[in-house]
């Protein structure tokens, strides 16, 4: 499948910015079942300072906000070709050792509700079967609802709320998998919706390392393993490692965020 992606993020500041820096993870990476045909990033109100691949093989762009800017716009567009591998990414890559994905982070630290979820899980059958049951258990415990949680909500807090979004589903799944001694990681990326082109936000899901298969994806919010409609952009131990945009600014008291995202299938001439 060939996917065309257009993604624009615009920050409008209440006052001009004296100084600001942003770390962008907005360039998809080439992995099994995913090939980047073209990708362009354009900046307004900021300039690129450095680009590198981080410890998770994410492509990172560091930008500085132009002094006095009252608005910053980051526009990405490109074409990605995908194949169906039933969510299997395969072998481990990157500078982070596999055991690092067994340790908990502040966002995935277990609490009583997580322990209750794991203790109640049917652990029979294959690892893949158990992980699919875990995915279903997470969605049953954390109903999808926007506006209840935020980027700093932990997996334990999401379970207490009983509501959350894809980020919360991913963190809860990851925390539980690590409690089961299964390496797990967070994935940020894009998902083409079947019923619309324009979307309000990027997507997030989880991957677990299964012996004999390698990394396998689980979209808890949609209860499937990623198919050709998915584009992986960044991975990490939790959201903080894979966040699309992280920034610090000085001289701006507040900001308004506007996101425009369009994903559609591009027809290929035979």
WOGIDA-V346107 format. One record per backbone hydrogen bond with DSSP energy under -1.0 kcal/mol. CO is the residue of the C=O (numbers start at 1). NH is the residue of the N-H. E is the energy in kcal/mol with one decimal. If there is no record, write none. Layout:
BEGIN
co;nh;e
CO;NH;E
CO;NH;E
END
This chain:
BEGIN
co;nh;e
1;82;-3.4
2;266;-3.8
3;80;-2.4
4;264;-2.1
5;78;-2.0
6;262;-2.7
7;76;-3.0
8;260;-2.9
9;74;-2.9
10;258;-2.4
11;72;-2.4
12;256;-2.5
17;68;-3.9
19;250;-3.4
20;65;-3.0
21;248;-2.5
22;63;-2.6
23;246;-2.0
24;61;-2.4
31;34;-2.3
33;83;-2.2
35;81;-3.2
38;79;-2.2
40;77;-2.0
42;75;-2.8
44;73;-2.7
45;66;-2.2
47;64;-2.5
50;62;-3.4
52;60;-3.5
54;57;-2.0
55;95;-1.7
55;96;-1.4
58;54;-2.4
60;52;-2.4
61;24;-2.9
62;49;-3.3
62;50;-1.6
63;22;-2.6
64;47;-2.3
66;69;-2.2
69;17;-2.6
70;13;-2.5
72;11;-3.1
73;44;-2.1
74;9;-2.6
75;42;-3.1
76;7;-3.1
77;40;-2.8
78;5;-2.7
79;37;-2.1
79;38;-1.5
80;3;-3.2
81;35;-2.8
85;88;-2.2
87;217;-2.6
90;215;-3.1
97;100;-1.5
98;101;-1.8
99;102;-1.7
101;184;-2.0
105;108;-1.3
107;155;-2.5
111;115;-2.3
112;116;-2.2
113;117;-2.0
114;118;-2.5
115;119;-2.6
116;120;-1.5
118;121;-1.3
126;130;-2.4
127;131;-2.4
128;132;-2.0
129;133;-1.9
130;134;-2.3
131;135;-2.3
132;136;-2.1
133;137;-2.3
134;138;-2.4
135;139;-2.0
136;140;-2.1
137;141;-1.6
138;142;-2.3
143;164;-2.2
150;153;-1.9
154;158;-2.2
155;159;-1.9
156;160;-1.9
157;161;-2.6
158;162;-2.4
162;143;-2.2
164;145;-2.9
165;169;-2.3
166;170;-2.5
167;171;-2.4
168;172;-2.4
169;173;-2.4
170;174;-2.7
171;175;-2.6
172;176;-2.2
173;177;-2.7
174;178;-2.4
175;179;-1.6
176;180;-1.1
177;182;-2.4
178;181;-1.7
183;209;-2.6
185;207;-2.3
186;236;-1.7
187;205;-2.0
188;233;-2.3
188;234;-2.0
189;203;-2.9
190;231;-2.6
197;263;-2.1
203;189;-2.3
205;187;-2.5
206;218;-3.1
207;185;-2.7
208;216;-2.5
210;213;-2.1
210;214;-3.1
214;210;-2.9
215;89;-3.2
215;90;-1.5
216;208;-2.5
218;206;-2.1
218;220;-1.1
219;223;-1.1
219;224;-1.4
224;219;-3.1
227;230;-2.1
229;192;-2.3
231;190;-2.4
232;29;-1.0
234;188;-2.8
236;186;-3.2
238;241;-1.1
239;243;-1.2
244;25;-3.1
246;23;-3.6
248;21;-2.5
250;18;-2.6
250;19;-1.6
254;14;-2.3
256;12;-2.5
258;10;-3.0
260;8;-3.2
261;199;-2.9
262;6;-2.4
264;4;-3.2
END
